[in-house]
């Protein structure tokens, strides 16, 4: 090679290295998405508090309710307003984030699929570690679905919408039910619906001899299979989650959140459409005779009737419309002057979504584990748990705002990013500015916006 000439291979390597460096920098934020993620995590912490973060504990003494009617109201809110609705938003935003990362890399000429797969492997192990603290963690399952999203990325929108529709109407559940019913010889009599709750004999080791080790052992030996059954068995929660991931990808392709300010009328129409759909599905559900869909947790030995399958599918779709109503209502409120000034305080919380989600679980572990404060919180009434959940959330808002004044990412976001690119990422804002060698007002303004 003559002096002064650069080979095409060298040029390609330089281009890839420069693109990789660019990808490791912070992406331009869409603030409403961060705020929406923060809003979703409010519902997550509240319902997890009411569910004791899935941790079984026994109170040292019976706790009497403050106001029985208030406790019943809180339980109703948890079951019919929060449960399943807010976590749907969290899942949808995960699918949207997948598109944003892949699209950003594609615009720079980089194939991000391998890097994203590695990113999901890291997330999976984070989830497994979190499961040792509390069994309601969901990010290990999200990591698996994230890997499934990679081959779906190039699929046409109509294929993605068809696939998500089949998942939402319960096709996997119907297949499993058919296999179950045939194994029973398809008896003609309808099964006796029963609760899936099974009372174990004796006292579990983590209750009789409280310790973190015994709790972690119980979470893996007894609770992980239950989680897999809940996600991939006849309850099929995981199939709804995957459908939401796919819908997030489609919405990302449509650049929906990039044009929110331009199409405010569209936002209002979508809100009304989701609300109308929610009311119609609720009306249809009310026409069905009462069925116990909880039998899907453990249908062994029972025929799963068509009625149970239909009601469960309608319930899943109802949750989707409820979540869509919440999303569009949040967006409309965010776009108002008064509403936006209040809701924007959730943006830092959402930017640290992974850190805050796992921090919620860590706090819940200490509150409800028998080796910590479980003997005292295990019998707390719903109102007290709800209020403690709000306090946890408020404390995390303050911590997130303080942290992001000084740092580019949340602690776990920084760790995840560093492991993704296999090199230490800049985290302090001051160091980040110095590394760039830019002290201009333009950069300062950019950093202020990122706060």
C-alpha positions as CSV (number, residue, x, y, z in Angstrom):
1,X,0.0,0.0,0.0
2,X,1.5,3.3,-1.0
3,X,2.2,6.1,1.5
4,X,-0.8,8.3,2.2
5,X,-3.4,5.8,1.0
6,X,-5.9,4.3,3.4
7,X,-7.4,0.8,2.6
8,X,-11.2,0.4,2.4
9,X,-11.0,-2.2,5.2
10,X,-9.3,0.4,7.5
11,X,-12.0,2.9,6.7
12,X,-14.7,0.4,7.5
13,X,-13.0,-0.4,10.9
14,X,-12.7,3.3,11.8
15,X,-16.3,3.9,10.8
16,X,-17.5,1.0,13.0
17,X,-15.4,2.1,16.0
18,X,-16.6,5.7,15.7
19,X,-20.3,4.5,15.4
20,X,-19.8,2.2,18.5
21,X,-18.4,5.2,20.5
22,X,-21.4,7.3,19.4
23,X,-23.9,4.5,20.5
24,X,-22.3,4.4,23.9
25,X,-23.2,8.0,24.5
26,X,-26.6,9.1,26.0
27,X,-29.5,9.0,23.5
28,X,-31.7,12.1,23.0
29,X,-34.4,11.7,25.6
30,X,-38.2,11.9,24.9
31,X,-39.2,13.3,28.3
32,X,-42.8,12.2,28.2
33,X,-41.6,8.6,27.9
34,X,-39.4,8.9,31.0
35,X,-42.3,10.5,32.9
36,X,-44.7,7.8,31.7
37,X,-42.2,5.1,32.8
38,X,-42.0,6.8,36.2
39,X,-45.9,6.8,36.3
40,X,-46.0,3.1,35.6
41,X,-43.6,2.4,38.4
42,X,-45.9,4.1,40.8
43,X,-48.5,1.5,40.2
44,X,-45.9,-1.3,40.4
45,X,-44.7,-0.3,43.9
46,X,-48.3,0.1,45.2
47,X,-49.5,-3.3,44.0
48,X,-46.3,-5.0,45.1
49,X,-46.8,-3.5,48.6
50,X,-50.3,-4.9,48.7
51,X,-49.0,-8.3,47.5
52,X,-46.1,-8.2,50.1
53,X,-43.7,-8.4,47.1
54,X,-44.7,-12.0,46.9
55,X,-42.9,-12.8,50.2
56,X,-44.7,-15.1,52.7
57,X,-44.3,-13.9,56.3
58,X,-46.1,-14.2,59.6
59,X,-46.9,-11.4,61.9
60,X,-45.9,-11.6,65.5
61,X,-49.4,-10.3,66.5
62,X,-52.7,-9.6,64.8
63,X,-52.9,-6.1,63.4
64,X,-56.4,-4.6,63.6
65,X,-57.6,-2.4,60.7
66,X,-57.7,1.3,61.0
67,X,-60.8,1.7,59.0
68,X,-62.3,-1.4,57.5
69,X,-64.1,0.4,54.8
70,X,-60.9,2.3,53.8
71,X,-59.0,-1.1,53.7
72,X,-61.6,-2.5,51.4
73,X,-61.4,0.5,49.2
74,X,-57.6,0.2,48.9
75,X,-58.0,-3.5,48.1
76,X,-60.5,-2.6,45.4
77,X,-58.2,0.0,43.9
78,X,-55.4,-2.4,43.9
79,X,-57.4,-5.1,42.1
80,X,-59.4,-3.1,39.6
81,X,-57.4,0.0,39.0
82,X,-53.7,-0.9,39.5
83,X,-53.1,-4.7,39.1
84,X,-52.0,-5.6,35.6
85,X,-52.6,-2.1,34.2
86,X,-49.5,-0.2,35.2
87,X,-47.1,-3.1,34.5
88,X,-48.6,-3.2,31.0
89,X,-47.3,0.3,30.5
90,X,-43.9,-0.8,31.7
91,X,-43.8,-3.7,29.3
92,X,-45.0,-1.5,26.4
93,X,-42.3,1.0,27.0
94,X,-39.7,-1.8,27.0
95,X,-40.7,-2.8,23.5
96,X,-40.6,0.9,22.5
97,X,-37.1,1.3,24.0
98,X,-36.0,-1.8,22.0
99,X,-37.0,0.0,18.8
100,X,-35.3,3.2,19.8
101,X,-32.0,1.5,20.4
102,X,-32.1,-0.6,17.3
103,X,-33.2,2.4,15.2
104,X,-30.5,4.7,16.6
105,X,-27.8,2.1,15.7
106,X,-29.3,1.5,12.3
107,X,-29.1,5.2,11.4
108,X,-25.4,5.1,12.2
109,X,-24.9,2.0,10.0
110,X,-24.4,-0.4,13.0
111,X,-26.0,-3.8,13.4
112,X,-27.0,-3.6,17.1
113,X,-28.6,-7.1,17.3
114,X,-25.6,-8.9,18.8
115,X,-25.0,-6.1,21.3
116,X,-28.7,-6.1,22.3
117,X,-28.6,-9.8,22.8
118,X,-25.7,-9.4,25.2
119,X,-27.6,-6.6,26.9
120,X,-30.5,-9.0,27.5
121,X,-28.1,-11.7,28.9
122,X,-26.9,-9.1,31.5
123,X,-30.5,-8.1,32.3
124,X,-31.4,-11.8,32.8
125,X,-28.7,-12.3,35.4
126,X,-29.7,-9.1,37.1
127,X,-33.2,-10.5,37.3
128,X,-32.0,-13.9,38.7
129,X,-30.1,-12.0,41.4
130,X,-33.2,-9.9,42.2
131,X,-35.3,-13.1,42.4
132,X,-33.2,-14.2,45.4
133,X,-34.6,-11.2,47.2
134,X,-38.2,-11.2,46.0
135,X,-40.0,-13.5,43.7
136,X,-42.2,-10.9,41.9
137,X,-39.3,-9.5,39.9
138,X,-40.1,-9.5,36.2
139,X,-36.9,-8.4,34.4
140,X,-35.5,-11.9,34.0
141,X,-38.7,-12.7,31.9
142,X,-38.3,-9.4,30.1
143,X,-34.8,-10.4,29.1
144,X,-36.1,-13.6,27.5
145,X,-38.7,-11.7,25.6
146,X,-36.1,-9.1,24.6
147,X,-34.2,-11.9,22.8
148,X,-37.3,-13.0,21.0
149,X,-37.8,-9.4,19.8
150,X,-34.5,-9.5,17.9
151,X,-35.7,-11.8,15.0
152,X,-39.0,-10.0,15.0
153,X,-37.4,-6.6,14.4
154,X,-37.4,-6.8,10.5
155,X,-40.9,-8.2,10.3
156,X,-43.6,-6.2,8.6
157,X,-46.1,-4.3,10.7
158,X,-49.0,-6.4,9.7
159,X,-47.2,-9.6,10.7
160,X,-46.4,-8.0,14.1
161,X,-49.9,-6.9,14.6
162,X,-51.3,-10.3,13.7
163,X,-48.9,-12.0,16.1
164,X,-49.7,-9.7,19.0
165,X,-53.4,-10.1,18.3
166,X,-53.1,-13.9,18.4
167,X,-51.3,-13.7,21.7
168,X,-53.9,-11.3,23.2
169,X,-56.9,-13.5,22.3
170,X,-55.2,-16.4,24.1
171,X,-54.2,-18.7,21.3
172,X,-51.3,-20.2,23.4
173,X,-53.7,-20.7,26.3
174,X,-56.2,-22.4,24.0
175,X,-53.5,-24.8,22.7
176,X,-52.5,-25.7,26.2
177,X,-56.1,-26.2,27.3
178,X,-56.8,-28.4,24.3
179,X,-53.8,-30.6,25.2
180,X,-55.0,-30.7,28.9
181,X,-58.5,-31.6,28.0
182,X,-57.5,-34.4,25.5
183,X,-55.3,-35.9,28.2
184,X,-58.4,-36.2,30.4
185,X,-60.3,-37.9,27.6
186,X,-62.5,-34.9,27.0
187,X,-65.2,-35.7,29.5
188,X,-68.5,-34.1,28.7
189,X,-69.3,-32.7,32.1
190,X,-67.9,-29.2,32.8
191,X,-65.2,-29.2,35.4
192,X,-65.7,-28.0,39.0
193,X,-63.8,-24.7,39.2
194,X,-61.6,-24.4,42.1
195,X,-59.0,-22.2,43.6
196,X,-55.3,-22.9,42.7
197,X,-54.2,-22.2,46.2
198,X,-52.5,-25.2,47.8
199,X,-51.7,-25.3,51.5
200,X,-48.3,-26.9,52.1
201,X,-47.9,-29.2,55.0
202,X,-45.7,-28.1,57.7
203,X,-43.9,-24.7,58.2
204,X,-41.5,-23.7,55.4
205,X,-37.8,-23.5,56.4
206,X,-37.6,-19.8,55.7
207,X,-40.4,-19.2,58.2
208,X,-39.2,-21.7,60.8
209,X,-35.6,-20.6,60.6
210,X,-35.5,-17.1,59.1
211,X,-32.4,-16.1,57.2
212,X,-31.6,-14.6,53.8
213,X,-30.1,-17.8,52.6
214,X,-33.3,-19.8,53.5
215,X,-35.5,-17.1,51.8
216,X,-33.4,-17.2,48.6
217,X,-33.4,-21.0,48.6
218,X,-37.2,-21.0,49.0
219,X,-37.6,-18.3,46.2
220,X,-35.7,-20.5,43.7
221,X,-36.9,-24.0,44.8
222,X,-40.6,-23.2,45.3
223,X,-41.4,-19.8,43.7
224,X,-39.5,-19.8,40.3
225,X,-41.5,-22.6,38.8
226,X,-44.7,-20.8,40.0
227,X,-43.5,-17.7,38.1
228,X,-42.8,-19.7,35.0
229,X,-46.2,-21.3,35.2
230,X,-47.9,-17.9,35.7
231,X,-46.0,-16.5,32.6
232,X,-46.1,-19.4,30.2
233,X,-48.8,-21.7,31.6
234,X,-52.6,-21.3,31.0
235,X,-52.7,-18.0,32.9
236,X,-50.5,-16.8,30.1
237,X,-49.4,-13.5,31.6
238,X,-46.2,-13.7,29.6
239,X,-48.0,-13.9,26.3
240,X,-49.7,-10.6,27.1
241,X,-46.3,-9.1,27.9
242,X,-44.8,-10.3,24.7
243,X,-47.8,-8.8,22.8
244,X,-47.1,-5.4,24.5
245,X,-43.4,-5.6,23.5
246,X,-44.4,-6.1,19.9
247,X,-47.0,-3.3,20.0
248,X,-44.2,-1.0,21.5
249,X,-42.0,-1.9,18.5
250,X,-44.8,-1.0,16.0
251,X,-45.7,2.2,17.7
252,X,-42.0,3.1,17.6
253,X,-41.9,2.5,13.9
254,X,-44.8,4.8,13.4
255,X,-42.8,7.6,15.2
256,X,-45.9,8.2,17.4
257,X,-44.1,9.8,20.3
258,X,-42.0,12.0,18.1
259,X,-45.0,13.8,16.9
260,X,-47.1,14.1,20.0
261,X,-47.1,17.9,20.1
262,X,-48.3,18.1,16.4
263,X,-51.2,15.7,16.8
264,X,-53.0,16.7,20.0
265,X,-56.4,16.1,18.5
266,X,-55.3,12.5,17.5
267,X,-54.2,12.0,21.1
268,X,-57.7,13.0,22.4
269,X,-59.4,10.7,19.9
270,X,-57.2,7.8,20.9
271,X,-58.0,8.4,24.6
272,X,-61.7,8.4,23.8
273,X,-61.3,5.3,21.6
274,X,-59.5,3.3,24.4
275,X,-62.1,4.5,26.9
276,X,-65.0,3.4,24.7
277,X,-63.3,0.1,24.0
278,X,-62.8,-0.4,27.8
279,X,-66.4,0.2,28.6
280,X,-67.6,-2.1,25.8
281,X,-65.4,-5.0,26.8
282,X,-66.4,-4.5,30.5
283,X,-70.1,-4.6,29.4
284,X,-69.5,-7.8,27.4
285,X,-67.7,-9.4,30.4
286,X,-70.6,-8.5,32.7
287,X,-72.9,-10.6,30.4
288,X,-71.0,-13.8,31.0
289,X,-72.0,-16.0,33.9
290,X,-69.5,-15.9,36.8
291,X,-66.5,-18.2,36.3
292,X,-63.4,-18.7,38.4
293,X,-60.4,-18.1,36.1
294,X,-58.0,-18.7,39.0
295,X,-58.3,-22.4,38.2
296,X,-56.0,-21.7,35.3
297,X,-53.1,-21.5,37.8
298,X,-53.5,-25.2,38.5
299,X,-55.9,-26.9,36.0
300,X,-54.4,-30.4,36.4
301,X,-57.2,-32.9,36.6
302,X,-59.9,-30.4,35.5
303,X,-61.4,-29.7,32.1
304,X,-60.8,-26.1,31.0
305,X,-64.1,-24.9,29.5
306,X,-64.5,-22.6,26.5
307,X,-66.3,-20.2,28.8
308,X,-63.2,-19.9,31.0
309,X,-61.0,-19.4,28.0
310,X,-63.3,-16.7,26.6
311,X,-63.6,-14.8,29.9
312,X,-59.8,-14.9,30.5
313,X,-59.1,-13.6,26.9
314,X,-61.6,-10.7,27.4
315,X,-60.0,-9.9,30.8
316,X,-56.6,-9.6,29.2
317,X,-57.9,-7.4,26.4
318,X,-59.8,-5.3,28.9
319,X,-56.4,-4.7,30.7
320,X,-54.8,-3.6,27.5
321,X,-57.6,-1.0,26.8
322,X,-57.4,0.1,30.4
323,X,-53.6,0.6,30.1
324,X,-54.1,2.4,26.7
325,X,-56.6,4.8,28.4
326,X,-54.0,5.5,31.2
327,X,-51.3,6.1,28.7
328,X,-53.3,8.5,26.5
329,X,-54.8,10.3,29.6
330,X,-51.3,10.8,30.9
331,X,-50.0,12.2,27.6
332,X,-53.0,14.6,27.3
333,X,-52.4,15.8,30.9
334,X,-48.7,16.1,30.3
335,X,-49.3,18.4,27.3
336,X,-51.2,20.9,29.4
337,X,-49.3,23.7,31.1
338,X,-50.4,22.9,34.6
339,X,-50.3,19.1,34.2
340,X,-46.9,19.1,32.5
341,X,-45.4,21.2,35.2
342,X,-46.4,18.6,37.7
343,X,-45.8,15.4,35.8
344,X,-42.3,16.3,34.5
345,X,-41.0,15.7,38.0
346,X,-41.5,12.0,37.1
347,X,-39.0,12.1,34.3
348,X,-35.8,11.6,36.4
349,X,-37.6,8.7,38.1
350,X,-38.3,7.1,34.7
351,X,-34.8,7.7,33.5
352,X,-33.6,5.6,36.4
353,X,-36.3,3.0,35.9
354,X,-34.1,-0.1,36.3
355,X,-32.5,1.3,39.5
356,X,-35.8,2.3,41.0
357,X,-37.6,-0.9,40.0
358,X,-35.0,-3.1,41.7
359,X,-34.7,-0.7,44.6
360,X,-38.4,-1.1,45.2
361,X,-37.9,-4.9,45.4
362,X,-34.9,-4.5,47.8
363,X,-36.9,-2.4,50.1
364,X,-39.8,-4.8,49.9
365,X,-37.5,-7.7,50.7
366,X,-36.5,-6.0,54.0
367,X,-40.0,-5.0,54.9
368,X,-41.6,-8.4,54.5
369,X,-38.9,-11.1,54.9
370,X,-39.0,-12.9,58.2
371,X,-35.3,-12.4,58.8
372,X,-35.9,-8.6,58.6
373,X,-39.1,-6.7,59.4
374,X,-41.6,-9.3,58.1
375,X,-42.9,-10.2,61.6
376,X,-44.0,-6.6,61.9
377,X,-45.1,-5.7,58.4
378,X,-46.5,-9.2,57.6
379,X,-49.8,-8.3,59.2
380,X,-50.1,-4.7,58.2
381,X,-53.4,-3.6,56.9
382,X,-53.8,-2.5,53.2
383,X,-54.1,1.2,54.0
384,X,-50.8,1.2,55.9
385,X,-49.1,-0.7,53.1
386,X,-50.5,1.7,50.5
387,X,-49.2,4.7,52.4
388,X,-45.8,3.1,52.9
389,X,-45.7,2.5,49.1
390,X,-46.4,6.1,48.4
391,X,-43.6,7.1,50.8
392,X,-41.2,4.8,49.1
393,X,-42.1,6.3,45.7
394,X,-41.8,9.9,47.0
395,X,-38.4,9.1,48.4
396,X,-37.2,7.6,45.1
397,X,-38.4,10.7,43.2
398,X,-36.3,13.0,45.4
399,X,-33.3,10.6,45.2
400,X,-33.6,10.4,41.4
401,X,-33.8,14.1,41.0
402,X,-30.7,14.6,43.2
403,X,-28.7,11.9,41.5
404,X,-29.3,13.0,38.0
405,X,-28.2,16.5,38.8
406,X,-24.7,15.1,39.2
407,X,-24.7,12.0,37.1
408,X,-25.6,11.0,33.6
409,X,-27.3,7.7,34.5
410,X,-28.7,5.9,37.4
411,X,-26.3,3.5,39.2
412,X,-27.7,0.3,37.7
413,X,-28.2,2.0,34.3
414,X,-24.5,2.9,34.3
415,X,-23.5,-0.6,35.3
416,X,-25.7,-2.1,32.6
417,X,-24.3,0.3,30.0
418,X,-20.7,-0.4,31.0
419,X,-21.2,-4.2,30.8
420,X,-23.0,-3.8,27.5
421,X,-20.1,-2.0,25.8
422,X,-17.5,-3.9,28.0
423,X,-15.8,-0.7,29.0
424,X,-16.4,1.8,31.8
425,X,-18.8,4.5,30.8
426,X,-18.6,8.2,31.9
427,X,-21.1,8.8,34.7
428,X,-20.3,12.2,36.3
429,X,-21.6,15.1,34.3
430,X,-18.6,17.2,35.0
431,X,-16.2,14.5,33.7
432,X,-18.4,13.9,30.7
433,X,-18.2,17.6,29.8
434,X,-14.4,17.7,30.3
435,X,-13.9,14.6,28.2
436,X,-15.7,16.3,25.4
437,X,-13.6,19.5,25.8
438,X,-16.7,21.6,25.4
439,X,-17.5,24.4,27.9
440,X,-19.9,26.2,25.7
441,X,-23.3,27.5,26.7
442,X,-24.9,25.2,24.2
443,X,-23.6,22.1,26.0
444,X,-24.6,23.5,29.4
445,X,-28.1,24.0,28.0
446,X,-28.1,20.4,26.8
447,X,-27.1,19.1,30.2
448,X,-29.8,21.2,31.8
449,X,-32.4,19.7,29.5
450,X,-31.2,16.2,30.4
451,X,-31.8,16.9,34.1
